[in-house]
C-alpha cells in the first residue's frame, strides 16, 4: 500500500537534507566535519539548527509506516532480502565505488594525509566515507529488529493495541520521544542516536501506519502547527547560534517537544494537502533515495573547490554550493542508474525495471 503524501513527505525531506548539508558544510558554530575556517553566515546556521532536530526523526517515522505496508505483502525473508539489497549494499559496496571520495576529502581537510602511508589512503578513505549513510545503516538494523519483534508477536497484538490510541495522546508521545533521546547515543558521532530514531521507526510502524491515526493527525494539524511555531521560537531563542548537535541541545525538553510537534504538523498537513501525484512528484519520489545516497560526495567536492580555489563572499558559497549540489546530483543519479554494476553497488538496484517496480509496490 503506497500513499502519495508519504512519498511526497519523503522526497521533500530529502531536499531539506540537501539544504541542511550546505549550511552544515559552511557552519560557523564549531560542528566537526564541515569546511575548516570557511566563511559562514549566522542566518544559515539558524536554518541548520531549525532543521536538524526533526527532519531525520520524520524520515524514520515515514520509514516505519512504509515497513508496515511492505510487510503486508511480503514475508519476513523477502522483506529482509529487499532491505539488504537496497540499504546494506549501498552502505558497504558503495563506499568502494564513490563514497571513498567523502572519506578522502575529510582526511585531506583535517590534515591527515601527511600522516597516512600512501598505500593506506584508499582503504582508510573507504572506511571514513560513511558520512550520511548512517541513516540507511540504522534503517537496515531497525528492519532486522522489527522482523524479530514480529516473530515474537505473531498475533500482532502490539499493532492492534496501538490502534486504540486517542487523539490527545498524539502530542503527549513527545514524553516518550524525550526519554528516548536520553539513551543509546554514541559519543562524538552524534548522528547515531539509536534511542530516538528506533522509537520513531517503531512509532511509524505500530502507531502511524493505522489509517485512523493518520486521520486524527490530520484533524489536529492546526493546533500542532501553532504549538510547533511557539516551541520552535523558544528553541531558537535557547539554542540558536550554538552547537545544535550537542547533548545539551538534543536531549533537552524543548528540543524534543519541538521536533515532535513538527513531525505531527508535517504528517497532518501532508495528508491533507500533499496527498496527490503529478509527473513531477512521481519523478522525485522515484529518484529521492538515489539523490540522498549521491548528494554528499557531490557537495563536499563542490564546497572544497569553492573554499580552496575561490575567495567569494560567503553568501555566494551557499548559493553556488546548493545549485551545483542539486543539479550535479540529479545528473550523477541519471548516469549511475544506467550503469548496471555501478547501479547495483551504489544504489542497490539491479535493473531500471526493478527500481520502478520497487517504488510502486
N, C-alpha and C positions, 0 to 999 in steps of 0.2 A: 504494500500500500504506500503510494507516494502522495505527498501533499505539496502543492505548488508553493505555498507560503514557507514551508520548511526549507525547500530548495532555495528560495529567494533569500531567506534569512542567512542561509549558509554562504552563498556566494557574496552577499553584501558584507558579511563579517570578514570574509577573506579579503575583500577590498580594503576594509578597515585595517586589517593586518598589514597590508602593503603601506598604507599611510603611516601607521604606527612605527613600522621599522625605519622609515625615512627619518621620522622625528628621533627615534632611538639612536640611529647612526650618528646624528649630529648633536646628541643630548649634551646639555651643559650642567647636569646635576650629578655628575660623577658615576654614572652607571657603567660598569665594565662591559667591553665588547664593542663599543662604538668607535668612531674615528678619533684617535687621540689628539687633543688640542685643536679640534676642529671648531670653526666659528659656529655659534649657536644663538638661537633666539628664544627668550623665555616663553613666548606665546606658543611655540611648538613643543616645548617641554610640558606646558599645561595640557596641550592636546594629547600628548602621550600619556600623561598621568590620568586624564579623564578616561581614556580607552583601556588602559592596562588592567584594572581590577576585574572587569566584567566580560570582555569580549571572548576570552577563551572559555570562561565558565559557560557562556551561552553556546559555544560550539560543542562543548561536552554534553550539555542538556539535549541539544538537537541530535547529537550522535547517539545518545541513549534512546531517544524516541525512534530514530531510524533503525537501531538494532532490534527493537521490539517488532517493528514492521517486517524487518528482514527475516527474523526467526519464525514468523507466522507462515513463511513459505519455504523455509529451509530446515534441514536437520542441523543439529549442533555441529556435526562433522563438516557439512557443506559450508556452514557459516564461518567456522574457524579457517577452513581452507581458503575461502574467498578473502577473509581478512588478512591471512598470512601473505597472500599474493599482493593485495592492494596496499597493505600497511608495512609489513615486515620487509618485503623485497626492496621498496624504495629507500627505507631507512637503514639498509645494510649494503646491498649491491650498489645502490645509488651513490653511496659515499665514494666508491672507487671510480665511478664514471664522471660525476660532476661536482659533488659536494666537497671533494677534497680541495677545491678552489677556495671555498669558505675557510677551511682549516688553514690552508697555506697563507692566505692574506691576514687572518687573525694572528698567526705566528709572526708574520713579517711586521705587521703594525706594532706588535708587542716587543719587537726587537729580538725574538727568539731564534731567528735564522743564524745568527752569529755563533750560537752555542750548539747547534744540531749538526751532526755529521751529514754530509750531502746524501749519502745512501739511505738515511732515515727520514729525510724531509717528506717524501711522498707518503710513506706509511703513517707517520705522525700526523700529517695533514689529513689523511683519511680518517684517522681516529678522532681528530679535532673538528671534523666537518659536520657534526650532528646539528648544531645550531637550532633552527626552528623545527627540525624533525622530531624533537622531543614530543610534540603533540601526537604524531602518529604512532610513536613508540608506546606512549602511555595508553593510547586508544586500543592498540592491539593487546596490551596487558589486561586492560579492563574488559575487553571482549572475551578473553580466556577465562577471567574470573567470573564473568556473567554466565558462561556456559556451566561452570561448576555450581553456581548458585541455582541455576535452573535444574540441574541434576539433583540437587539436594531438596528442591521444592517442586517435585514432579507434578503436583496437582495445581500449581500456580497460585497458591494461597496468598502469597505476598502481593502479587499484582492485583488479585481480586480484592484484597483488603484495602489497598491504596485507592481503589476506585471510589471508596466511600468518603474520601476526604471532602471536607466542607470548604466553601469559598473563603471564609475568614482565615482558614489555616494557610492559604497560599502565601500571603505576605509573612506570616509567622514562621514559615520554613526558614526564614533568614536566621533564626536562632540556631538551627542545625548547621546552616552554612557557616556561621561564625565559629561554632565549635569545631567543625571540620577543618577550618582554616588554621587551627592551632596545632594540628598534628600532621605527622608524616611529611614534613617539609625538609628538603635537602639543604644543607648549608652551601653557601656560595652560588650553587646552581639553583637560583631561586625560582626558575620556571618549573622545576619538578616539585609541584605541590600536590602530592598524591592524595592527601585527605580531602581537600575541597573539590578537586577535579573528579575523583572517584565518586564522591557524593553527588555531584552534578550529573554525572553519567547515569548513576542509578536513579536519581530523581527523574531524569528523562525517560528511562526505561519503565520504571514502576508507576510513576505518577502522571507525567505529562503525555504519555502515549495514549491515555484514555481520552476519547472524544469529549466526554463530559467535562473533564478538567480543562481541556483546551478551550471549550466554550466558556467556562467560568473565568478563565484568564482573559478572554476577550471582553467579557462583561465588566470586568473591573479595570480595564485599561486606562480610563481617565484618572481615577484616584491613584493608580500606580504611577502614572506619569507625573502627577503632582508631587507624590512622595519622592519620586526619582529626582525631580528638579530640585526640591528642597534639600534632600540628603546630598546630592551632588554639589550643591553650593557650599554646604558645610564641609564636605570632603575636600573641595578645592581650597577653602579657607584654611583647613588644618594641614593639608599636605601639599598644596600647590607650591612649586618651586623647590621641592625637596626630592629625595630619593624615593620614588613611588614603588620601588621593588624591595624596600626594607621591611623587615619583620614588623617594626613598629607601625608601619602603614598597612600592610597586607593583613595583619592579624587584629586590627582594631575593629571595634563595633561599627563605627560609622562607615568604614570601607566596605564591610560585608553587608550591612543593610543597604548601602547604595548600590552595590553590584547586583544584589538580588532584586531590588526594585527595577533596575534597568532590564534585567532578564525578563521579568514579568511584563514590563511595559512593551518590550520588543515582540515577545511572543503574542501578546494581546493585540497590538496594532498590526502585527504581521498577518495574523489570522483574519483580521477584519478588512484590511485594505491591500494586502500583498498576496492574496490567495488566487493569483491568476498567472497565466503563462502567455508570453509572446515569443516570437522567434528569437528576439534579443535575450530574454531571460532564460530561455531553454539553452541557448548557446553558452551563456555564463554558467548555468548550472552544470552543464556538461564539462566545462573546462576548469571550473573552480578548484577542484582538487589538484589538478596539474599546475595551475597558477600558484597555488600555495607551495607546492613542492619546489618549483623552479625559481621563485622570485628572489630568494635571498642571495644566491650566488651572483645573479644579475645586479642586485642592489649594491653588494659590497664591492664589486668591481667598479661600478659607476661612482660610488662615493670615494673610493680610493683614488680614482683618477681625478675627480674634482678637487680633492684635497692636495694631491701631490703635483698635479700639472697645471692647475689654475689658481688664481687668487681672486675669486669672485666675492661680491658682497654676500653675506650669509643667506639672505632670502633666496638668492638665485641657486645656491647649493640645494636647498629644499625643493624648489620648483623643478629644477632640471633633474634632480635625482628621482623625483616622483614620476615625472613624464617619461624618462628613459626606462625606469623600472616597469611601468605599466606596458609601454609599447614593446620593449625588447623581451619581456617575459612572455607576452602573448605570442610574439613571433617565434621565440625559442620553443614554446609549447607546440606550436603548429609544425615546427620542423621535427622535434623529437618524437612526437606521436606518430610520425610517418616512417620512422626507422625501427624495424622490428626488434632487434636485440636490445638496442638502447632504450626503446619504449618500455620494454619489459623491466629492465634493470632500474630505470629512473622513475617510471610512472606506475609500475606494477600492472601493466596492461599487455595482454598477449596479442591482441589484434584491435583494429579500429572498430570492428563489429562488436566485439566483446565489451569495448568501452561504452559504446552507445547502449547496448542491451543492459549493461550493468546499471546505467543511470536510470533506465526505465523501470527496472524491477522494483 
